[in-house]
Amino acid sequence: MKQIQKHIAIDARIRRSSTGRYIDRLVEHLQKIDTVHKYSVLIQPDDPWQPTASNFTAVKTKYGQFSLNPLNEFGFTRQLYALNADIIHYTTNAQPLFYFRPTITTTMDLTMLRFTRAGKTPLPIFWLKMAAYRTMFWLGNKKSKAIIAISNFTRDDLIKNYPFTENKITVTYCASEPPIRENAKKPTYLNNGEPFLLYVGAAFPHKNLPFLVDSLPEIVGQPDLKLVMAGKKEYYYRKLDKYIGTKSYSNRIITPGFVADAELKWLYENCSAYVFPSLSEGFGLPGLEAMVHGAPVVSSNATCLPEIYGDSALYFDPKNVDDMASKISSVLTDKKLRDELITKGHKQAAKYSWQKMAQQTLDVYNEVLKT
């Protein structure tokens, strides 16, 4: 039987944010595997994204993703109704309260509900935003015909906190990118052969970076070991820099800010270990990206990370500095363990596929379209 074309809209307004990789790869692979349905991809006015398939269209929207301004809420809702789509796929939980046609929601994790990060926002305004977000989170999952979670941990966490979601959830794993293709370029702040630990990512409170800083002097027999934490210098990195400045060993810690791909490749390929101390993740892409570059991974045992990394990482209690230091030390001093982690890491990362994720998502679309 010939499949009937339907209209699917994807909210991609956060395409250029830290979670934008998921949206980019979803849309990229949907364009390759679905030639039937019509797609409208909602993007910000200054986003240059353009489709490669004729059944996909970029739709500009001037409405921000999370705003307490009622004009923003009603304006975006009106734009969505005007699209007349058969399904709207929200790729985050921030979505209009008054759109009641069929929707699908991707829930990455419940981190924002557990770890506050007001940044520079005045606390009264921040708590008001959080109250609005909690309402959006509950209502979005409640209204959705289907929910996509990016790990079994997130699925179970949703069911535990929102039992009504149990029969609506499909798990679609993310995947790592292939190794960076550019030629590796050594950064100027490290010397050849100098041992260092690596962390790549944001410095939000749930990333637990002060504990990683505290673990450095506790790693026995490594007085020259350095710690490189790379990520865009925003509010929380600047706050972390102040914390580092209080330490007697601050000269051993480097926060270079955003690093280009050539430099990032060198860091992955030459680090003594990649350390991921996070308290809460929905999937944990950074560790997989370290694995594809041949870095041994030492990881927190929190939330989804053991599920995603399997036996390809050595785990520690993220709230125990001594345990963190001990596990890092094991990887630095035990060559057999290090080699095993590198070998297993390549195999583990290869288990995940963006194309499979897109196909599973398309299956969800088609199931909802039947109802």
N, C-alpha and C positions, 0 to 999 in steps of 0.2 A: 504494500500500500504506500502510495506517495505521501510523504510528510508534508503537512500544511505549514506554510510560513507563518510564524508568529513574530511579534515585536518585543524584543527584550532590551531594557535600558539598564546600563551599569553605571552606578555612581562612582566615578573615578576622580573625584575632586582632590583626594589626597595622594594622587599618583606620584607626586614628587616629594612625599614625606618619607619617614623611616619605614613605613609599612607599604610604600608604593611598589616595591618589588613584586609583591603578590599580585597587585592589579596589573602591572605591566606584563607579567608572564601569563596571567589568565587571558588577557585580551590578545596577546601575541599568539597564543596557541589556539584560542577559539577561532581566530581568523583562518587558521590552517585546517581545522577539523569540521567547522560548521559552515556549509555553503547554503543552508536552507533558510534559517531565521534572519530577520532584520535586527540589527543592533544599533542602539544609540548610546554612545559613550560620553557621559557628562564630565566635562573638564573645566578648569578655571580659565578665565579670559586670556591670560598670558601663557597658557600651556601650549607648546608647539606640536603636541602629539597629532599625528595624522594616520588614518587607517591605511592598511595595505590591501584590504579585501573590499570588494564593491558593495557587500551587504552590511558594511560597518560605516557609521557616520559619527564624526566628532561634533558634539553639541556643547557650545560654550554656555556657562552659567555664571552670572555675576554674584551668586549667593554663596557666602562662605559656609563652611561645613558645620561650625559650631558657634552659634551666636544667640545672645539673649534678646536680640532685636526682633520684635514681632514682625516687622516688615520683611526681614530676611526669611523667617519661618513661612509666612504666608506667600511671599513671592516665589520661593522655591517650590512650595506645594502647588501653586498655580501652574508653574512651569511643568511640573511632573504630570499633572492632569492633562495639560495641553499636548504632551507627547502621546497620550493615549496608548501607552505600552501595555502589553499583556502581563508582563512581569517587570518589577523594578528589583534589581539586585543591589542592595546596599553592602558595600565592602567594609563598613565599620558600623558601630552601633549608634552613631550620631545621625539621626534621621528625622524627617518631619513628623510631628505628632498627629497631623490631621490628613495624612494621605492613607486612604483605606482600600485601595485596590491591591491585588495580589503582590506580595513582596517576598523576597528571600534575603536573609541577613547572614553575612559572614561575621562570626564572633571569634576574634583572635585569642582573647584571654580575658580574665577578669581583673587584670593588674590595676587598672585605673580605679577600680572600686576599693582596692585594698591599700594602695600606696599613694599618699597625697603628694602632689608636686605642683605647688602653687606658683613656684618661680617668682617673678616680680609682680604677679597679680596681687592686689590688696586682698587680704583674707576674707572680708565680707563678700566681695565680688566672687572670689574663688569658691567659697562654700555655696553661694547661690548657683554658680555654674555646675558644681558637683551635684547639687540637688536636681538640677535640670537634666544632667547627664544620667543620673540614676533612673529618673523617670523615663528618659529616652531608651535606656538600656532595657528596662523591664518591658515597656510597651512595644519596642521594636521586636523583641523576641516573642512577645505574646501575639502580635499581629501576624508575624511571618508564617507563611505556608510551609516553609522549610528553613532550616538553619544549617549553615556550614561551619564546622569547627576544624581547626588546623592540627589538632592532636586529640588522642583519646583522653588525655588529661583534661583538656579544655571541655570536651564533651561531658566527662564525668563531673567536672566542677560546675558546669551549667545545670546539669540535672540535680545535683545536690542543692544548689541555691535556688533554682527555678524548676521545680518538678514538672511543670506543664510542658517543658521543652523535650522531654524524654523521647517521644515518638516522632520528633521532627528533625533530628540531628543526623547529618552525614559527615563523616570525617574525611577530609581531603588534605593529605600531607603536602607541605611545600617542598622545595628542593634547593640544593646549592647551585650556584653558577659553576660553569667549567672554570678551570684555572685561568687566571688573568693572562692574556696573550702577549701583552707588552713585555719588552725586555726589562728585567728587574734593574732597579736603580738604587744603590745604597744611599741611605740618608746621611747627611753630614754630621748628625749628632751622635753617631755610633762609629766606633773603630772596627776595623777588620778583626774578626775572631772574638769580639767582645760578647760575652754571654748576656742574654736578656730574655725576660718574659714579655709576652705580648698580650694586650687586650685591645680589641677594636669595637667601638660602638659609643653609645650615648653614656652620660654620667648621671642619669636619673637616679633617685634614691634607691629604687628597687634593684639597680644594677650592683649595689653593694661594694662599690669601689674603695671606700675607706678601709674595709676589712682586708682587701687585697693589698693596699698600701701598708697596713699594719703587719701583714704576714711577711713582708720582704726581709726584715732583719732577723726573723725567726727561722729562716731557711739556713740550716746549719752548714758550715763549710763553704759558703758562697758569698764572701765579703765583697766581691767585685761584680756580683750579679746586678744587672739593671732591670728596670721595669718601664716598658713603653706602653702608654695608654693613648691610643689614637682615636680622635673623634672631634667633630666640629665644636669649636670653643663657644659654647653658649653659657647660660646662667649657671648650670650645675657643674660644668667643667671649671669655670672660674671659681666657684665655691670650693671645688675639690683642690684646685691649685693653692688656695689659702690654707687648706688643711695640710697639704703636703709641705707647705712652707714652715709648719710648726715642727717638722720632724728633723732630727739630727742627720738623717741619711737622705735628705731631700735631693742632694746632688746625684743620687742613684735613680731618680724617678724623672721620666721625660713625658711631657704631654704635648706633642707637636701640633695638635689640632687636626684639621682635616688633612689627609695625605692622598696624593694622586695614586693612580693604579700601579704605576711602575714602582713607586716606593713601597706601596702596600704589599706588592708581590714579594719584594726583597725581604720585608719584615716577616711575612708568613714563612718564607723558605729558609730563613736564617735564625728564627727565634729558638731558644732552648725549649720552650713550651708555650702553648697558647692557653691562657687561664681565663675561665668564664665563671665569675663568682656570683652570678645573678640569683636573686631570691624569687623571681617570678618571670616565666616566659610562656608564650603560647606554642612556640615551636623550637626556637633556638638556632636560627640560621648561622650566626657567627661561628659556632663551633664546627659546623659542617664545612663552611668555607675555609676554615683553617685546615681541616682534614684533607680537602682536595689539593691543597698546596704542600702536603707532607709534613704538617706540624703536629706533634703529639699534643693531645688535648687533655687538660686537667680541668674538671668541671664541678660546679655545684651539683648536689644531688636533689635540688629543689624542683618542684612542679613537674614539667614534662621532660626535663633534660635526660634522665635515664631512659625514658621511652624512645627518644629520638636518637640518642647516641649509642644505645645498647652497650656492648662490651668494648666499644672502641674508644672510651674515655676512662680516666681514673677519677673517681668521685670523692668529694669532701663535703663535710657539713659547712655550709656557707656562713654560719654564725659562730664557727669555731676557728679562730686564727691559727691555733696550734695544729689542728687537723689539716687546714689548708696548706700550711707551710710544710707539714710532713709529707703530704701527697705530692706537692710540687717537688720536694727534695727527692722523692722516690724516682720520679721521671728523669730528673737531672743526673742521678747517680747510677741508675740501673739501665745499662745499655740494652739488655734483652727486653725489658719492659718497654722502653722507649721505642725500639724497633717494632715490637708487637702492636703498640698503639698506632704507629704510623701505617702499618700494613692493614690493620683492621679499619682504620679511619677511611682509607681509600675505598674499601669494600662497603662500609656503612653509607658513605655519601652517595655511592652509586645506586643504592636501593631506591632513591627518591627521584621523581621525574615530574617536571612541570607539565609535560604533555599529558601524563596520567591525571594530574590534578585538574587540568582543563577538561578532560573527557569526563571525569567524575562530576564536575560542576555542570557540564552540559546535560548529563544524565539527570541531575537534580532539576534543571530547568524543564526538561521534557516531562518528568514525573509531575511537576506542578502544573504544567500546561494541560495535562490530561484531566485535571480536576475541575 
